[in-house]
Amino acid sequence: MKVLLVNGSPHKNGCTFTALSEIAATLLESEISSDFFWIGNMPIGGCIGCYQCRKTNQCVFRDKVNEFSALAADYDAFVFGSPVYFSGMNGSLMSFMDRVFFTSAGRVPHPFRFKPAAAVVTARRSGTTSALDQINKYFYHQQMPIVTSRYWNMVHGSTPEQVMKDEEGLQTLRYLARNLAWMLKLKEAGEKAGVPLPKQETTRIATDFIRE
């Protein structure tokens, strides 16, 4: 079993990486490996609604989105990490997730459906819970079980060194990692026992609110 840890910060080895590293170390205690994926610090444009990904299973913009999408199917769970600047996930990660999850709709096998996922945020002080809510909505849309901890998945600090002093935050992340490991093992046990995945309806119903 493998978990992909997505670093949405423009700083490769900053506070978000430090938080995700605590999760990676704790996952190893349960013999679950993890890899890091950094979205980089170059501009990432948002989705333009061209729908070309429905034909090619790739985004028309050749950047980190397609690189990530090519890897996603090989992983069993995901943790997306973001710094908080203005009470939400940072702009690059939002554009990245918009396009990743929109592009995934036509992929077979689906890279995210029924795979556990979690959000982690870092901040100097506040705005963290609204950022968590924002990231979690992507998981709702993709039928991904959301992994929780014993508190909100956040750490505080302006530098990695300060994050390492947030003992409560780090403990929260360790609980999250152990819960994720437990959920993955439950899923594996269910598959071995022959428990089927939830039935999917063949036709997607999309209802507009405007009526002629």
C-alpha positions, 0 to 999 in steps of 0.5 A: 500500500502506498500513499501520495503526499501532495505538497501544495506549497511553493516552498519545497521544504517549508512548513507544509513539507514538515507537516507531511513528513510527520505523516510519512514517518508515522505511516512507516510505523504501520509498514505503509510507504509514501511518496511526496509530490511537490506541485512546484513554484511555477504559476499553475493556471485554472481550468478553462472549461474546454472539456478536451480532457474528456477526449484525451484524459489529459489537460491541454495545459502541459504542466504538473497536473498531467504529471500528477494524473499519470501517477495517481492511479498507482496510489491507494490514498492521498494527503493534500497539504496547503499553506494558508495565506488568506483563510483558504488553500493557496491559489496554486493548489486550488488551480491544481486540484480543480484541473486534476479532479476535473480531468479524472472524471473520464479516466478508467480505472478512476484514479481516486474513487473509494480511495481514502484522502485527507487534507492538512494545512499549515498557518502562522495563526488562523484561517485553517478550518475554512481551508480544510473545508475547501480541500475536503469538498474535492474528496466529497465529489470523487467518492473518497472516504475522508480520513479524520484525526482527533482534532482539525488537521493543522499545524502552526508556525511561520517556519519549519522550526516553529512547526516542530514546536507545535506539539499538539499539531504534530500529535494530531497529524500522527493520529491522522496517519494512524487512522489512515493506515487503519482505513487502508488495512480495513479496505484491503481486508474487505477486498480479500473477503470479497466485499464488493465496492458500492454499485455505480449507476451507468448514467450520470444525472445532471439536473439544471436548476433553470427550466424552460 
